[in-house]
Amino acid sequence: MDRESRKKQVAHCLVDMGETITSWAAKNGLHHKIVSDLIDGKLKGIPGVALETRRRMEKQFGQIFDG
């Protein structure tokens, strides 16, 4: 999924939940900057904290990342 599609998918889900990226990240114990960077494609979400964040995001928002 490309960056724009990923942003739209996440935004749609967040609106349905009545959340923002910051509030959703806080409720899930995640750093909002890592969440934002994953959505924007600045991080791949492969090692460490980024991978755990990516997994939680995919659980909530569906298959939004390639690979």
Helices and strands as residue ranges (DSSP letters): H 3-17, H 21-27, H 32-40, H 48-61
